[in-house]
């Protein structure tokens, strides 16, 4: 894998937080206006929805803000789905400084603009990227260097392989107050990039939860194992992208050694 060609295609970041509550349309409109002012933009769309029960009472809400740009754009989605969710999405290639400005400023504006005290319980960074491979054949790269299939003519299924997808999953490990980003749960998928057989499509999901994923029955939760979700969105995105870069370099090293 040619790690120096790794480039971001899209990024999606999410906070889950509480306590859940309804954000009325007027408050949502004010939040939209504040975000426009903070980013210095006047072309961010506004869409608000608050479905109601049969009795006519609001059951939740969603606020979607979006800006179209050449080659993509970005979205902000705030909704009450118990818990509250804030999604920040880059829908096209963006540099890390651009993401840092957009995501961090938007998240800070949302949490400072909403009335109440909020507790974040999860952060998730989803990074989609592409990377060229040696030999300019991504399927052969996956088959020979990741799956370790050797096309020697003795296995018809291997020789007729048309496409494949590989997924790695790493469970969460303990964090500490000094290293709140350490040990998230990760899922990494690799497959040939559609329309470009010389490159791989990579998708990494990194998830930081406030509490351990499982607590054995009868066990008392050690307060030292509670992860504080206090970082800015860019801190989590940078950590995820750094992991992706390390994986690309690792595969590049294995290929050159092999």
C-alpha positions, 0 to 999 in steps of 0.5 A: 500500500502506498501510504503517502497517497492516503487521502480523506474522502469524507468524515462524520463525527457524532456526540451522544449526550443528554439529558434529552429534551425538545428544542423548539423551532424558535430556539433552533432558528436562533442556533442556526443564525448563531452558527452562520454568524460564527462561520461567517456564512449566509448560505447554510440551509435550515430544516426543522421537523418536530413529529407529534403523537396522536394526541398532538404532543411533540415526540422529538425534533430534528434540525438539519443545517447544510451547505453545498460546496463544489465536490461535496459540502457539509451537514449538521444534524441535531436531533432528540432520539434519546439520547440527544445526537449531534452529527457533523458531516463532511461530504467531500474532500476536506483538509484537517485544518478545514475540518478542525475549524468547521467541526470544532466551531460548530460543536462549541456553538451548539453546546453554548447556544442550547440552554441547559447543562449537557453530559456527553456519553459517546463520541464517534469518528467515521473516516472514509479514505482511499489509498493507492496500492502497489501493483495497481490492483487493489483486489490482488493486493487484498487477496495476496497481502491481506487475506494471504491467498496464493493464486496457484491454480489449485483453488478455483474460488481463489482464482475466480475471486471478483471482489472482496471486503475485509473488516478488522474489529478491535474492542475497547480498552481501558482509558485514564484521566491522562489519556482519555482518547486511549483504547476506543473501539475500532472497526476498519473495513477495506475493499477495492475502490469502486471505479478505480481498481488501483486504489483501496477504499477504507472506512474506519469507525472509532467509538469512545464511550463514557462507560465500559461496553460491558460490566459483569453482573454483581460488579461495582463500576470503578469510577476510574474506568469512566471515560470523560468525553470532553475533547473537541471533535477534531481531537477524535477525528485526528486520533482516528486518522492517525490510526488509519495512517499507521495501518496504511504504513503497516500494510506498506511495510508488510508488502515491502518485506513480503 
